Amino acid sequence: MDSSRTGAAGQPVAQASLRQALLFWLKLGFISFGGPAGQIALMHEELVTRRRWLSERRFLHALNYCMLLPGPEAQQLATYLGWLLHRTWGGVAAGLLFIVPSLLLLILLAWAYLVFGQVPLVAGLFYAIKPAVVVVVFQAAWRIGGRVLRNRWLWAIAALAFAAIFFLRVPFPLIVLGAALAGALGALWCPAAFSNDSSETVAAAAAPALIDDNTPTPEHARFSRLRLARLILLGAVLWCLPMLVLTAAVGWDGTLTQMAWFFTKAALLTFGGAYAVLPYVYQGAVVQFGWLSPLQMIDGLALGESTPGPLIMVVAFVAFVGGYLGQVLGPDQLLAGGVLAALLVCWFTFLPSFLFVLGGAPLIEATRGELGFSAPLTAVSAAVVGVILNLALFFAWHVFMPQGHGPDWLALGLAAVAAVLVFWRGWTALQTLLLCGAAGLLLGWAGWLP
């Protein structure tokens, strides 16, 4: 979409060439710290306020759809907007450039973690980051709960979800299904309690945008049954072909095949963001398959919080550690095995996101303002709060009571400092992790680690 327009007072609306867009998405991939909220805010500032490539309403309409999908909403939003601006390849490029820098960085950090993790400086770094991660996860439960738990019915769903996973060890997918059913029934019996109406007021744009409120839907964004059928067929091939190759090469029970199948399921269950799927990843990767230890999982989350890109990219760390330690390509190719596992897991994790956006976006563009299926997902979001609280308690136990011994008072002190910074001083997760990491380097250098 390269045609220019004239805004108020004769101000021209900047063109959005494909080259300009690709450079922006690449830049975003390197600077997208701060989790989905920060990433979405950055896209809004650049695309709506500064560049005026989209109007406020068109941006929010795309965001609403992505928030209802399973998967990383910020990456899906980048894919949607790239598609709206520059057709299918524009969407694919936007989605890929958003995650590739994070993937490469996490592979490098995971390798350094496994090879040099016992060096005192590195050990100190990860020791001090873990308490900060516990605080960040508690903050996620607090933040999401404050936004989602608007009435007693949603509080009850959150409490039941916590009890189900903490006391009864109910698998996360069953909790999601149960919450969705409760939301569907709640929409019939008490629709006001499960309404997702945020009553947000959309501010008028300072000047017309390239794709404005009343801009006709581009030809490529119009719904076509044939186009959708082709996309579904292509998606089936892109999923089935590598799965068949893996099954033939290492068998269905092979580590790589099981990773591919497990993270496909995880990709379809990530309602509520990355924190929502972390308990499911923990249950599978740590408890069921033993690809990594609980403390390694916490270290991976710390790295995911400290690097750009979607937090769900922690799956690349999980896969790398599982492939490396599991010697999936043999003891002489540990690095290659880890890299292969990380790439495969990212393929199966993000493929559904691309298909959901590219397949569903034309329907959404045709029905702007008519999304009426939010009640089950509102209930799922409430259940997610209880699940995240369980995750925070799990992390806290392993960090503050290592090996079931007495409390680690140094870790508790670091957590107290992190809590003050996050809850009272308003520091971001990245700022807090960097400060605690610096303290850990000092502790490792001085030899003061427990």
Residue pairs with C-beta under 8 A, 6 or more apart in sequence:
1 16
1 85
1 86
1 210
1 211
1 218
2 15
2 16
2 17
3 15
3 210
4 12
4 13
4 14
4 15
4 210
5 12
5 13
5 208
5 210
5 212
6 12
6 13
6 208
7 13
7 52
7 207
7 208
8 206
8 207
8 208
11 207
13 52
13 207
13 208
13 209
13 210
14 51
14 52
14 53
14 210
15 210
16 51
16 53
16 85
16 86
16 210
18 86
18 90
21 82
21 85
21 86
21 90
21 93
21 94
22 93
22 97
24 46
24 47
24 51
25 78
25 82
25 93
25 94
25 97
25 98
26 97
26 101
28 39
28 42
28 43
28 46
28 78
28 97
28 98
29 97
29 98
29 99
29 100
29 101
29 102
29 308
29 309
30 101
30 308
31 42
31 308
32 38
32 39
32 42
32 74
32 98
32 102
32 308
32 309
32 310
33 307
33 308
33 428
33 430
34 41
34 42
34 428
34 429
34 430
35 305
35 311
35 429
36 72
36 73
36 74
36 273
36 274
36 310
36 311
38 428
39 74
39 310
40 63
40 73
40 74
40 77
43 59
43 74
43 77
43 78
43 81
44 59
47 53
47 54
47 59
47 81
48 54
48 55
48 56
48 59
48 205
48 209
49 206
52 205
52 206
52 207
52 208
52 209
52 210
53 81
53 85
53 209
53 210
53 211
54 62
54 81
54 84
54 85
54 209
54 210
54 211
55 205
55 208
55 209
55 211
55 212
55 213
55 215
56 202
56 203
56 204
56 205
57 202
57 213
57 368
58 84
58 209
58 211
58 212
58 213
58 215
59 81
60 200
60 202
61 364
61 368
61 369
62 77
62 80
62 81
62 84
62 361
62 364
63 73
63 77
64 371
65 80
65 360
65 361
65 364
65 371
66 73
66 76
66 77
66 80
66 357
67 73
68 371
68 373
68 374
68 377
69 76
69 353
69 356
69 357
69 360
70 267
70 268
70 269
70 270
70 271
70 352
70 356
71 267
71 270
71 312
71 350
71 352
71 353
71 356
72 270
72 273
72 274
72 310
72 311
72 312
72 350
72 353
73 273
74 98
74 310
75 95
75 98
75 99
75 309
75 310
75 350
75 353
76 95
76 353
76 356
76 357
78 94
78 95
78 98
79 91
79 92
79 94
79 95
79 98
79 353
79 354
79 357
79 358
80 91
80 357
80 361
81 91
81 94
82 90
82 91
82 92
82 93
82 94
82 95
83 90
83 91
83 94
83 221
83 357
83 358
83 361
84 91
84 211
84 218
84 221
84 361
84 365
85 210
85 211
86 93
87 220
88 220
88 358
91 354
91 357
91 358
91 361
92 354
92 358
95 350
95 353
95 354
95 357
98 309
98 310
99 309
99 310
99 313
99 346
99 350
101 308
101 309
102 307
102 308
102 309
102 310
102 313
102 316
103 309
103 313
103 316
103 342
103 343
103 346
105 307
105 308
105 309
106 303
106 304
106 307
106 313
106 314
106 316
106 317
106 320
106 342
107 316
107 320
107 338
107 339
107 342
109 303
109 307
109 317
110 300
110 303
110 316
110 317
110 320
110 321
110 324
110 338
110 342
111 320
111 324
111 335
111 338
112 122
113 122
113 126
113 299
113 303
113 321
114 321
114 324
114 325
114 338
116 122
117 123
117 126
119 444
120 444
120 445
120 447
120 449
121 441
121 444
121 445
122 444
123 444
123 449
124 440
124 441
124 442
124 443
124 444
124 445
124 449
125 437
125 440
125 441
125 444
126 299
126 302
126 440
127 411
127 440
127 443
127 444
127 449
127 450
128 414
128 436
128 437
128 439
128 440
128 441
128 443
129 299
129 302
129 306
129 433
129 436
129 437
129 440
130 295
130 298
130 299
130 302
130 395
130 399
130 411
131 399
131 400
131 411
131 412
131 414
131 415
131 418
131 436
132 302
132 414
132 415
132 418
132 429
132 432
132 433
132 436
133 298
133 301
133 302
133 305
133 395
133 399
133 433
134 298
134 392
134 395
134 396
134 399
134 400
134 415
135 415
135 418
135 419
135 422
135 432
136 305
136 418
136 422
136 429
136 432
136 433
137 275
137 301
137 388
137 391
137 392
137 395
138 389
138 392
138 396
138 419
139 422
139 423
139 429
140 275
140 388
140 392
141 275
141 385
141 388
141 389
141 392
142 423
144 272
144 273
144 275
144 381
144 384
144 385
144 388
145 158
145 385
148 154
148 158
148 378
148 381
148 382
148 384
148 385
149 155
149 158
149 382
149 385
151 193
153 186
153 190
153 193
153 194
154 193
154 194
154 378
154 379
154 382
155 382
157 179
157 182
157 379
157 382
157 383
157 386
158 382
158 383
158 385
158 386
158 389
159 386
160 383
160 386
161 175
161 179
161 382
161 383
161 384
161 385
161 386
161 387
162 386
162 387
162 389
162 390
163 386
164 170
164 174
164 175
164 178
164 386
165 172
165 175
165 279
165 386
165 387
165 390
166 390
166 393
171 280
171 283
172 269
172 277
172 279
172 280
172 283
172 387
173 265
173 269
173 280
175 383
175 387
176 269
176 271
176 380
176 383
178 383
179 376
179 379
179 380
179 382
179 383
180 376
180 377
180 379
180 380
181 376
182 379
183 194
183 375
183 376
183 377
183 378
183 379
183 380
184 375
184 376
184 379
186 193
186 194
186 375
186 379
187 194
187 375
187 376
191 375
194 374
194 375
194 378
194 379
195 374
195 375
195 378
196 374
196 375
196 377
196 378
205 212
209 215
217 365
217 366
221 361
221 362
221 365
222 362
222 365
222 366
223 362
223 363
223 365
223 366
224 362
227 362
228 359
228 362
231 355
231 358
231 359
232 355
232 359
235 351
235 355
235 359
238 351
239 264
239 348
239 351
242 260
242 344
242 347
242 348
243 257
243 260
243 261
246 254
246 256
246 257
246 260
246 344
247 254
247 257
249 256
250 256
250 257
250 328
251 257
252 258
254 328
255 289
255 291
255 322
255 323
255 326
255 328
255 341
256 323
256 328
256 340
256 341
256 344
258 289
259 291
259 319
259 322
259 323
259 341
259 344
259 345
259 348
260 344
260 345
260 347
260 348
261 348
262 284
262 285
262 289
263 315
263 319
263 345
263 348
263 349
264 348
264 349
264 352
266 277
266 280
266 281
266 284
266 315
266 349
267 348
267 349
267 350
267 351
267 352
267 353
268 352
269 277
269 280
270 276
270 277
270 312
271 377
271 380
271 381
271 384
272 380
272 381
272 384
273 311
273 384
274 304
274 310
274 311
274 312
274 314
275 311
275 384
275 388
275 391
276 384
276 387
276 388
277 312
278 301
278 314
278 388
278 391
279 387
279 388
279 390
279 391
281 297
281 314
281 315
281 318
282 294
282 297
282 391
282 394
285 291
285 292
285 297
285 318
285 322
286 292
286 293
286 294
286 297
289 322
291 318
291 319
291 321
291 322
291 325
291 326
292 300
292 318
292 321
292 322
292 325
294 394
294 398
295 398
296 321
297 318
298 395
298 398
298 399
300 314
300 317
300 318
300 321
301 311
301 314
301 395
302 433
303 314
303 317
304 311
304 313
304 314
304 317
305 311
305 429
305 430
305 433
306 430
306 433
306 434
306 437
307 313
312 349
313 346
315 345
315 346
315 349
316 342
316 345
316 346
317 342
318 345
319 338
319 341
319 342
319 344
319 345
319 346
320 338
320 339
320 341
320 342
321 338
322 328
322 341
323 329
323 337
323 338
323 339
323 340
323 341
323 342
324 334
324 335
324 337
324 338
324 341
326 337
326 341
327 334
327 337
328 337
328 340
328 341
329 336
329 337
329 340
330 337
364 371
399 408
399 411
399 415
400 407
400 408
400 411
400 412
400 415
401 407
401 408
402 408
408 450
410 443
410 448
410 450
414 436
414 439
417 436
418 432
418 436
421 427
421 431
421 432
421 435
422 429
422 432
427 435
443 449
